[in-house]
Amino acid sequence: MIWFISDTHFFHANILNFKDSQDELIRGKVFSSIEEMDEVMAENWNKAVKPGDTVYHLGDVFFGAKDRFTKYWKRLNGNKRLIIGNHDDAKFFAKNELVAKLMSQKLLKEHNLYLTHIPVDKDSLLRREGGRYTNVHGHIHHNPSPTEFHFNACVEQTNYAPISIDDLLERIKNKT
């Protein structure tokens, strides 16, 4: 099975203080502490993802102590592939062999999916190799994707859990 997740921000205490445009807490409304947030996401991850599954993390994995994170990350199931986000340290992930593959982007031609951290321009998707691709992305957290050619895989959009390729493709189909 293939899974997608983005913007987990493990160990990022300040994310609980982030607010939306109506000045409402986003994650702080859901979780009372960073420890609770991290544990809920880890439990959701391991309930869904089996050890042999592939997980595409679309960036912004964690903030904070790298040694603490390394132990935490290793308890999460799956063959992890990372699309580097703007807050990720690619050298750290590569040096510590924490992911099976490290990328800036990935094209899954068989599913017409273009994986990135930041949403790409709609015209780029329409021109990409002559086909129509959906950009599966992160970065914008609770905000909706910019167009019908985008799918936001941030945890705020997926109930703080990875989303399977089957569910993702069904949601894309129902959007158009």
N, C-alpha and C positions, 0 to 999 in steps of 0.2 A: 504494500500500500504506500502511496505517496501522500505526504502531509505538508501543510504550509502554516507558517506562523510568523509574526513580525512584532517588533517593538515590545519585547517582554520587559526590558529595562529591569532585570533582576538586580536586587540590592540598591536600587535608586530611590532612596527615602524621599527625596524632594518631589518625586512624581505624584505622590499622594496629595500634594498641594496645588497641582495644576488645575486650572479652571477653564470652563468653556466660555463662549461669548456672552452667556447670561450670568457669568460670575458664579457658576455652580461647580463644585468639585467634580472631577471626572472619576478617577480611581479612588480618591478619598471618600467618595460616596459609597463605594462598594467594599472597601477594605479598611479596617481600623489600624493596621500596621503594615510595614513593609514585609515583616516575617509572614504575616497572614497572606499577603498578596503572592509572595514567592512560593509558599507552600501550596496554595490553591492552584497556581499555574503549573507547578511540578506534578501535583496529583492529577490534574486534568490532562496533562501531557502523557503521563504514564498509563492512565486509564485508556487512552485512545491509541497511542503509538506502541507497537510491539517491537521487540529488539531488532528484528530484521527489516523493519520499515525504513523508508527514506523520508527525512524531514528537511524541507527547505526553510531555513530561517532567513527572513528577508531583512535582517539587520537590526541594529540597536539592541544587542543581546543583554548587556549588563553595564552597571556602573559600580566602581568600588574596588575592594581588595581582590587582586587577581588570584592569589593563592586560595582564598575562600571560595571564589567563583569556580575555580577548576574542580574542586571536590564536588561542588553542587552540580555542575554541568554534567559530570560523569555519571550521575545517578539517573539522568534522563535517557529514556529509551530511544533507539533508532540510530540510523546511519545519518549523521548530521552534515548538511551542506549549508554553507553560509554565503549569502549575498551580502557583501560588506555594506554596513550602514554608516551614516555620518558620525556616529559615536563609537564605532568599533575600531579596535587596534588589530589590524590585519596581521602584523608581525607577531603579536602575542598569540593569536589563534594558530598561525602556521608553526611557530617555534614549539608550541606545546602540543601540537598534533591533536587539537580539540575538535577538528572537523575533518570529514573525509575529503571535502573539496571546498576551496575558498574562491569566490568569484565576485566580479563586479556586476554581472548580469548573467542570465541564463535563458535560452530559448528552448522551450519544450514543443518542438514542431508538431509532434503527434497529437497534441492537445490544443494547438494554437494559443499557447501561453508564453508571455514574455515576462520573466521575473526580474524585478529591480527593487531597490529600496525606495527611491523617490519616484513618484509617478512621472512617466515620460509623456512627451507631447503626443496628442492624438494623431496628428498627421504622420508621425514616425511609425506608429503602429499600423496605420493603413498602408504605408509604403513597404513595410518590412517584408522582404522576400515575396512580394506580390500577393500576400494573403492578409486576411483580417486576424489580428492577434488581440487578445485581451491582456492588458498589462496588470499582472498580479503584483501588488506593491505594498509597501508599508509607509512609514514616515509621517502620515497625517493623522494618526491616532483615531480620535472619535469623529473626525470630520468625514463626510461622505466622499467617495471617489469623484474626481472631476468630471468624468463623462461615462457614458454607457460602455466605453471601450476599456474601462479600468475596473479593478476589483481590489478593495482595501482589505488586506489580510492582517491588519493590526489587531492585537488581542482585544482591544475595546470593541471591535466589530464581530469577534468570534467567541464571545463569552469566555475570554481568557483561556482559550484552549486552541490547539492546532485544528485546522479544518482539513478534512480529507479531500483528495482530488475529486472524488465522486460528488461530494456535497458542493464543492466549489464549482464544478462544471454545471451542476443542476441550478445553482443560484445564478450563474452567468446566463444560462439558457432562459430562465424565468425573467431576467432583466430585459431581454431584448424582444 
